[in-house]
């Protein structure tokens, strides 16, 4: 009698292994789960529990319809694409899964995994940012911190912020600035490599990445972690990060997650929490301004004196509204 596990396993076998006399498809085979390794460079860090259970139910009913993509690593195989299917197979107690085997370098494997997830829009902004940076580490052949510094430098050069070269010559024009950028070990300019990577990914251009994604790395750690785990949307996280007080920030983050607060609700709460501090700062600034006003020479200037009268009249009207 065929067991339930055997029936699921039969469904997951690739067509090339059906007993119809046909040759197995090149590169596709049934691989024991014990020989599979999860990649340490997997762009996706967070696996939604509800989505995983839906996948488990689907595989239990229909088998694994799309083979995993793996690459040989010693006597085992590293998963390039399909880790969710692998995890579902483990949960179902399967012993093997269909997989396409392909020789790939570290950079090729990471890029494939990134592109696959990006095309399906499976990555949250933090995962996407960190994955792209890791790919640039491979392609530029340098450390992560150096990649970030290099991207900011390229952006500054492109905007003409670096106005002088080492020789003291003007570099106001973008083309001139780009001509002076450093080169990787392969001899290709860093800018050319960066542009090529973003062209291959087909998402945003590198300058947009620098302006909108790199700032993510400066978010408070608790907000970054919530984003990684898909607990909160980027727009809400950005608002909560405006709170300087860590206890207030953490409390609002937990409330936003627990109560599924809307963006408008989050913005309102942030304004309310910031208001007392802003009022105190405004009062201190008013006191400082009036102290300075007594000492300035503007009182002797008829034109400035008239402007001060006008401002004072506006202030009286404003104060009268509160009485």
C-alpha positions as CSV (number, residue, x, y, z in Angstrom):
1,X,0.0,0.0,0.0
2,X,1.4,3.4,-1.0
3,X,1.9,5.8,1.9
4,X,0.9,9.5,1.9
5,X,4.6,10.5,1.9
6,X,5.3,8.3,-1.1
7,X,2.3,9.8,-3.0
8,X,3.7,13.3,-2.4
9,X,7.2,12.2,-3.4
10,X,5.9,10.8,-6.7
11,X,4.2,14.1,-7.5
12,X,7.5,16.0,-6.9
13,X,9.5,13.9,-9.3
14,X,10.4,15.8,-12.5
15,X,8.8,14.6,-15.7
16,X,12.2,13.4,-17.0
17,X,12.0,10.6,-14.4
18,X,8.7,9.2,-15.4
19,X,8.7,5.6,-16.5
20,X,7.9,6.4,-20.1
21,X,11.3,5.5,-21.5
22,X,12.3,9.2,-22.1
23,X,15.7,10.5,-21.2
24,X,16.0,12.6,-18.1
25,X,16.2,16.4,-18.9
26,X,19.8,17.6,-18.8
27,X,20.7,19.1,-15.5
28,X,17.5,18.0,-13.7
29,X,17.6,15.3,-11.1
30,X,16.0,14.1,-7.9
31,X,18.3,15.2,-5.0
32,X,18.1,13.9,-1.4
33,X,17.3,16.6,1.1
34,X,20.3,15.6,3.2
35,X,22.6,16.7,0.3
36,X,21.1,20.2,0.0
37,X,22.6,23.3,1.7
38,X,20.8,26.7,2.3
39,X,22.9,29.6,1.0
40,X,24.3,32.0,3.5
41,X,23.9,34.7,0.8
42,X,20.1,34.1,0.5
43,X,18.6,37.6,-0.1
44,X,15.4,36.7,1.6
45,X,15.9,36.8,5.4
46,X,12.3,36.5,6.4
47,X,9.9,33.7,5.6
48,X,6.2,34.6,6.3
49,X,4.6,31.8,8.3
50,X,1.2,32.0,6.7
51,X,2.6,32.0,3.2
52,X,4.8,29.0,4.1
53,X,1.8,27.0,5.3
54,X,0.0,27.7,2.0
55,X,3.0,26.4,0.1
56,X,3.1,23.3,2.3
57,X,-0.6,22.6,1.6
58,X,0.0,23.2,-2.2
59,X,2.9,20.8,-2.3
60,X,1.0,18.2,-0.3
61,X,-1.8,18.4,-2.8
62,X,0.1,18.8,-6.1
63,X,3.8,18.1,-5.4
64,X,6.7,20.4,-6.3
65,X,5.8,21.7,-9.7
66,X,8.9,23.8,-10.3
67,X,12.3,22.2,-9.6
68,X,14.7,24.0,-7.3
69,X,17.9,25.6,-8.8
70,X,21.1,24.4,-7.1
71,X,24.8,24.5,-7.7
72,X,27.4,21.9,-6.8
73,X,29.5,22.7,-3.7
74,X,31.8,19.8,-2.9
75,X,29.8,16.6,-2.5
76,X,26.6,18.6,-1.8
77,X,24.4,21.2,-3.5
78,X,23.7,24.8,-2.5
79,X,20.2,26.1,-3.1
80,X,20.3,29.1,-5.4
81,X,16.5,29.4,-5.8
82,X,13.7,27.5,-4.1
83,X,14.5,27.6,-0.4
84,X,10.8,27.9,0.5
85,X,10.1,24.7,-1.4
86,X,13.0,23.0,0.4
87,X,11.6,24.1,3.8
88,X,8.2,22.9,2.8
89,X,9.6,19.5,1.7
90,X,11.3,19.2,5.1
91,X,8.1,19.9,6.9
92,X,6.2,17.3,4.9
93,X,8.9,14.7,5.6
94,X,10.0,14.3,2.0
95,X,13.3,12.6,1.3
96,X,14.1,14.2,-2.0
97,X,13.1,17.1,-4.3
98,X,13.5,17.7,-8.1
99,X,16.3,20.2,-8.8
100,X,18.1,21.8,-11.8
101,X,21.9,21.5,-11.3
102,X,23.9,24.4,-12.7
103,X,27.6,25.4,-12.3
104,X,27.6,29.0,-10.9
105,X,30.1,31.3,-9.3
106,X,29.3,33.0,-6.0
107,X,28.4,36.2,-7.8
108,X,26.3,34.5,-10.4
109,X,24.4,32.5,-7.7
110,X,23.7,35.7,-5.7
111,X,22.6,37.6,-8.8
112,X,20.2,34.8,-9.9
113,X,18.7,34.6,-6.5
114,X,18.3,38.4,-6.3
115,X,16.7,38.7,-9.8
116,X,14.3,35.8,-9.1
117,X,13.1,37.4,-5.9
118,X,12.9,40.9,-7.4
119,X,10.9,39.7,-10.4
120,X,8.4,38.1,-8.0
121,X,8.6,41.2,-5.7
122,X,9.3,38.8,-2.8
123,X,11.9,41.0,-1.1
124,X,11.2,43.8,1.3
125,X,13.2,47.0,0.9
126,X,15.8,46.1,3.5
127,X,16.4,42.6,2.0
128,X,16.6,44.1,-1.5
129,X,19.1,46.8,-0.4
130,X,21.3,44.3,1.5
131,X,21.2,41.8,-1.4
132,X,22.2,44.4,-4.0
133,X,25.1,45.6,-1.8
134,X,26.3,42.0,-1.3
135,X,26.3,41.6,-5.1
136,X,28.3,44.8,-5.5
137,X,30.8,43.4,-3.0
138,X,31.4,40.5,-5.4
139,X,31.5,42.6,-8.5
140,X,33.6,45.5,-7.1
141,X,35.9,43.0,-5.2
142,X,35.9,45.0,-2.0
143,X,34.3,45.1,1.5
144,X,30.8,46.1,2.2
145,X,31.8,49.4,4.0
146,X,34.0,50.2,1.0
147,X,31.1,49.6,-1.4
148,X,28.8,52.0,0.5
149,X,31.6,54.7,0.6
150,X,32.2,54.2,-3.1
151,X,28.6,54.6,-4.0
152,X,28.3,57.9,-2.0
153,X,31.5,59.1,-3.6
154,X,30.3,58.3,-7.1
155,X,27.0,60.1,-6.3
156,X,28.9,63.2,-5.1
157,X,31.0,63.2,-8.2
158,X,28.0,62.8,-10.5
159,X,26.4,65.8,-8.8
160,X,29.6,67.8,-9.1
161,X,30.1,68.1,-5.4
162,X,33.8,67.1,-5.7
163,X,35.0,70.3,-7.4
164,X,38.7,69.7,-7.4
165,X,40.9,66.8,-8.4
166,X,44.2,65.9,-6.6
167,X,46.0,68.2,-9.1
168,X,43.7,71.1,-8.2
169,X,41.9,71.2,-11.6
170,X,38.2,72.0,-11.7
171,X,35.8,69.0,-12.0
172,X,32.5,70.6,-12.2
173,X,31.2,68.7,-15.1
174,X,29.9,65.2,-14.5
175,X,31.7,63.7,-17.4
176,X,35.0,65.0,-16.1
177,X,34.3,63.7,-12.6
178,X,33.4,60.3,-13.9
179,X,36.6,60.1,-15.9
180,X,38.6,60.2,-12.7
181,X,36.9,57.4,-10.7
182,X,38.9,54.5,-9.5
183,X,39.1,51.1,-11.2
184,X,38.5,47.6,-9.9
185,X,41.1,44.8,-10.0
186,X,39.9,43.9,-13.4
187,X,40.7,47.3,-14.8
188,X,37.0,48.2,-15.4
189,X,35.9,51.5,-13.9
190,X,33.8,51.2,-10.7
191,X,31.1,53.3,-12.3
192,X,30.8,51.0,-15.3
193,X,30.5,48.0,-13.0
194,X,27.9,49.6,-10.8
195,X,25.8,50.7,-13.9
196,X,26.1,47.2,-15.3
197,X,24.9,45.6,-12.1
198,X,21.8,47.8,-11.9
199,X,21.1,47.3,-15.6
200,X,21.1,43.6,-15.2
201,X,18.9,43.7,-12.2
202,X,16.4,45.8,-14.1
203,X,15.0,47.6,-11.1
204,X,16.2,51.2,-10.3
205,X,19.3,53.1,-11.4
206,X,22.2,53.3,-9.1
207,X,21.7,57.0,-8.2
208,X,18.1,56.3,-7.1
209,X,19.5,53.4,-5.0
210,X,22.0,55.7,-3.3
211,X,19.3,58.4,-2.6
212,X,16.4,56.2,-1.5
213,X,17.9,52.8,-0.3
214,X,21.2,53.4,1.3
215,X,19.6,55.7,4.0
216,X,17.7,52.5,5.1
217,X,21.0,51.3,6.7
218,X,21.0,54.3,9.0
219,X,17.6,53.4,10.6
220,X,17.5,52.4,14.2
221,X,18.3,48.7,14.7
222,X,14.8,47.8,16.0
223,X,13.1,49.3,13.0
224,X,15.6,47.7,10.6
225,X,14.8,44.3,12.1
226,X,11.0,44.9,11.9
227,X,11.4,45.7,8.2
228,X,13.6,42.6,7.6
229,X,10.9,40.4,9.1
230,X,8.1,42.1,7.1
231,X,6.3,43.2,10.3
232,X,5.8,46.8,9.1
233,X,5.8,48.8,5.8
234,X,8.7,51.1,4.9
235,X,6.5,54.2,4.8
236,X,5.4,53.7,8.5
237,X,8.9,52.7,9.6
238,X,10.3,55.9,8.2
239,X,7.8,58.0,10.2
240,X,8.5,56.1,13.5
241,X,12.2,56.6,12.9
242,X,11.7,60.4,13.3
243,X,11.3,59.9,17.1
244,X,14.6,60.5,18.8
245,X,13.6,58.8,22.1
246,X,14.3,55.1,21.8
247,X,11.6,54.1,24.4
248,X,9.0,56.1,22.5
249,X,10.2,54.8,19.2
250,X,10.1,51.1,20.4
251,X,6.6,51.6,22.0
252,X,5.1,53.1,18.9
253,X,6.7,50.4,16.7
254,X,5.2,47.7,18.8
255,X,1.8,49.4,18.8
256,X,1.8,50.0,15.0
257,X,2.6,46.3,14.5
258,X,0.1,44.9,17.1
259,X,-2.8,47.1,16.1
260,X,-2.0,47.3,12.3
261,X,-2.1,51.1,12.5
262,X,-2.5,53.0,9.2
263,X,0.1,55.4,7.9
264,X,-2.1,58.4,8.9
265,X,-2.5,57.0,12.4
266,X,1.3,56.6,12.7
267,X,2.0,60.1,11.4
268,X,-0.6,61.5,13.9
269,X,1.0,59.7,16.9
270,X,4.5,60.8,15.8
271,X,3.4,64.5,15.6
272,X,1.8,64.2,19.1
273,X,4.9,62.7,20.6
274,X,7.2,65.3,19.0
275,X,4.9,68.3,19.9
276,X,6.0,68.8,23.6
277,X,9.7,68.9,22.6
278,X,9.1,71.2,19.7
279,X,7.1,73.6,21.9
280,X,9.9,73.8,24.4
281,X,12.4,74.4,21.6
282,X,10.3,77.1,20.1
283,X,9.8,78.8,23.4
284,X,13.6,78.8,24.0
285,X,14.2,80.2,20.6
286,X,11.7,83.0,21.1
287,X,13.4,84.0,24.4
288,X,16.8,84.0,22.7
289,X,15.5,86.0,19.8
290,X,14.0,88.7,22.0
291,X,17.3,89.0,24.0
292,X,19.1,89.5,20.7
293,X,16.6,92.0,19.5
294,X,17.4,94.4,22.4
295,X,21.1,94.5,21.3
296,X,20.9,94.8,17.5
297,X,21.5,98.1,15.7
298,X,18.3,97.6,13.6
299,X,16.5,100.1,15.8
300,X,18.5,102.9,14.3
301,X,17.6,101.9,10.7
302,X,14.2,103.4,9.7
303,X,13.5,100.7,7.1
304,X,14.3,97.8,9.5
305,X,12.4,99.5,12.3
306,X,9.3,99.5,10.1
307,X,9.7,95.8,9.4
308,X,10.1,95.1,13.1
309,X,6.9,97.0,13.8
310,X,5.0,94.9,11.2
311,X,6.4,91.7,12.7
312,X,5.4,92.8,16.2
313,X,1.9,93.7,15.0
314,X,1.6,90.1,13.5
315,X,2.8,88.6,16.8
316,X,0.2,90.7,18.8
317,X,-2.6,89.4,16.5
318,X,-1.4,85.8,16.9
319,X,-1.3,86.1,20.7
320,X,-4.7,87.8,20.8
321,X,-6.2,84.7,19.1
322,X,-5.3,82.5,22.0
323,X,-6.9,84.9,24.6
